[in-house]
Amino acid sequence: MLKDLGTREKVIGAKQSRRAIRSGLAGEVFLASDADPHLTAPLLELCRQTHTPVTAGCSMRQLGQAAGIQVGAAVVTLLRTPETP
């Protein structure tokens, strides 16, 4: 699924991801396992409340590379496409 981060519409970072989740635009949220838990725990809870799928387990470096940026990323959110329920 990480390969989709390079080709699909996404937002990167906690603030933008939080907005996307709250507005119902988030299709799936990717959380880096080595990111600060103070940053990721509230997002994980928000995803649980909104029933947004979460994928964890990759490093910040892997997540940043998959998203096509030169730095690590703690959170990357794939946005829903029109055909995604």
Residue pairs with C-beta under 8 A, 6 or more apart in sequence:
1 28
1 30
1 55
2 30
2 58
2 62
2 63
2 66
3 66
4 78
5 30
5 63
5 66
5 67
5 68
5 76
5 78
6 66
6 67
6 68
8 78
8 79
8 81
9 78
9 79
9 81
10 67
10 76
10 77
10 78
10 79
11 17
11 19
11 20
11 76
11 77
11 79
12 67
12 69
12 73
12 75
12 76
12 77
13 73
13 74
13 75
14 39
14 43
14 74
14 75
16 77
17 26
17 29
17 43
17 75
17 76
17 77
18 42
18 43
18 46
20 26
20 77
20 79
21 29
21 43
21 46
21 47
21 50
21 52
21 77
22 46
22 50
24 50
24 80
25 79
25 80
26 47
26 50
26 52
26 77
26 78
26 79
26 80
27 52
27 53
27 77
27 78
27 79
27 80
27 81
27 84
28 52
28 53
28 54
28 55
28 77
28 78
29 43
29 47
29 52
29 53
29 54
29 55
29 75
29 76
29 77
29 78
30 54
30 55
30 56
30 58
30 63
30 75
30 76
30 77
30 78
31 40
31 43
31 44
31 54
31 55
31 56
31 74
31 75
32 40
32 56
32 58
32 59
32 60
32 62
32 63
32 72
32 73
32 74
32 75
33 56
33 57
33 58
33 59
34 59
34 60
35 60
35 74
35 75
36 74
39 74
39 75
40 74
40 75
43 75
44 54
46 52
47 53
47 54
58 66
59 72
60 72
60 73
60 74
61 72
63 72
63 73
63 74
63 76
64 70
64 71
64 72
64 73
66 76
67 73
67 76
